[in-house]
Amino acid sequence: MITITILRHSAENSRIVSFAIEGHAQFKKPGKDIVCAGVSAISVGTVNAIEELAGLELPASMDNGWLQSDIPEQSDPAVNERVQLLLESMIVMLSTIVASYGKFVQIRQQIR
């Protein structure tokens, strides 16, 4: 199973401060697993979009079945807004996968 953990700052300030994605869906054999491929495309694409569209290079670590990033708060509020919008978009897209393949992927949201 793929577990996606979203960590938010607080109940009052719901800013996403980090996310981690770990595991394998095991929906199909490696190379044919559309659930893993979808989660990977969305999450890596989001990291790339943040770097390209917000100009923020995320400190991310990635390995087989693992992607994690802490989201540094920037002094420019416009950059923070773009980053948070892209991260919220990632959650919406991943939730769409969960809606169809919830047996293979789950999202947990936590407050620091």
C-alpha positions as CSV (number, residue, x, y, z in Angstrom):
1,M,0.0,0.0,0.0
2,I,1.1,3.6,-0.7
3,T,0.8,5.9,2.3
4,I,0.7,9.6,1.8
5,T,1.2,11.7,4.9
6,I,0.5,15.5,4.8
7,L,1.7,17.5,7.7
8,R,0.1,20.9,8.3
9,H,1.3,23.7,10.6
10,S,-1.7,23.9,12.9
11,A,-5.5,23.9,12.9
12,E,-5.5,27.7,12.6
13,N,-2.8,27.9,10.0
14,S,-3.3,24.9,7.7
15,R,-0.1,25.6,5.7
16,I,1.4,22.3,4.5
17,V,4.8,22.0,6.1
18,S,5.9,18.6,4.7
19,F,4.7,15.6,2.9
20,A,5.9,12.0,2.6
21,I,4.9,9.3,0.2
22,E,6.0,5.8,0.9
23,G,5.3,2.2,-0.2
24,H,4.1,0.4,-3.3
25,A,0.5,-0.1,-4.4
26,Q,1.0,-3.7,-5.6
27,F,-2.0,-3.2,-7.8
28,K,-0.1,-4.9,-10.7
29,K,3.4,-6.1,-11.4
30,P,6.2,-3.4,-11.3
31,G,6.2,-1.6,-14.6
32,K,2.4,-2.2,-15.1
33,D,1.2,-0.7,-11.8
34,I,-1.0,2.3,-12.9
35,V,-1.6,3.3,-9.2
36,C,2.1,3.6,-8.5
37,A,2.6,5.4,-11.8
38,G,-0.2,7.8,-11.1
39,V,1.0,8.7,-7.6
40,S,4.6,9.1,-8.8
41,A,3.6,11.3,-11.7
42,I,1.5,13.6,-9.5
43,S,4.0,13.9,-6.7
44,V,7.1,14.3,-8.7
45,G,5.3,16.6,-11.1
46,T,4.2,18.7,-8.2
47,V,7.8,19.0,-6.9
48,N,8.9,20.0,-10.4
49,A,6.0,22.5,-10.8
50,I,6.9,24.2,-7.5
51,E,10.5,24.6,-8.7
52,E,9.5,25.8,-12.1
53,L,6.4,28.0,-11.3
54,A,7.2,29.2,-7.8
55,G,11.0,29.4,-8.2
56,L,11.5,27.4,-5.0
57,E,13.8,24.4,-5.0
58,L,12.3,22.0,-2.5
59,P,14.6,20.0,-0.3
60,A,13.3,16.6,-1.4
61,S,14.6,13.1,-0.9
62,M,13.5,10.3,-3.2
63,D,14.2,6.6,-3.4
64,N,12.4,3.5,-4.6
65,G,8.9,3.9,-3.1
66,W,9.8,7.0,-1.1
67,L,9.4,10.8,-1.7
68,Q,9.6,13.3,1.2
69,S,9.9,17.0,1.3
70,D,9.9,19.7,4.0
71,I,8.3,22.9,2.7
72,P,10.3,26.0,3.8
73,E,8.3,29.1,4.4
74,Q,9.6,32.0,2.2
75,S,9.7,35.7,3.0
76,D,7.8,36.4,-0.1
77,P,4.0,35.8,0.5
78,A,3.3,35.4,-3.2
79,V,5.8,32.5,-3.4
80,N,4.2,30.9,-0.3
81,E,0.7,31.2,-1.9
82,R,1.9,29.6,-5.2
83,V,3.6,26.7,-3.3
84,Q,0.6,26.0,-1.1
85,L,-1.8,26.1,-4.1
86,L,0.3,23.6,-6.0
87,L,0.5,21.4,-2.9
88,E,-3.3,21.6,-2.3
89,S,-3.7,20.7,-6.0
90,M,-1.5,17.6,-5.5
91,I,-3.8,16.5,-2.6
92,V,-6.9,16.9,-4.8
93,M,-5.3,14.8,-7.6
94,L,-4.1,12.1,-5.2
95,S,-7.5,12.1,-3.6
96,T,-9.0,11.3,-7.0
97,I,-6.7,8.2,-7.1
98,V,-7.8,7.2,-3.6
99,A,-11.4,7.5,-4.6
100,S,-10.9,4.8,-7.2
101,Y,-8.1,2.8,-5.7
102,G,-8.4,3.3,-1.9
103,K,-7.4,-0.3,-1.3
104,F,-4.0,0.5,-2.6
105,V,-3.3,4.1,-1.5
106,Q,-4.3,6.2,1.5
107,I,-3.9,9.8,2.5
108,R,-3.3,10.8,6.1
109,Q,-3.3,14.5,7.1
110,Q,-1.8,15.4,10.4
111,I,-1.3,18.7,12.3
112,R,2.1,19.4,13.8
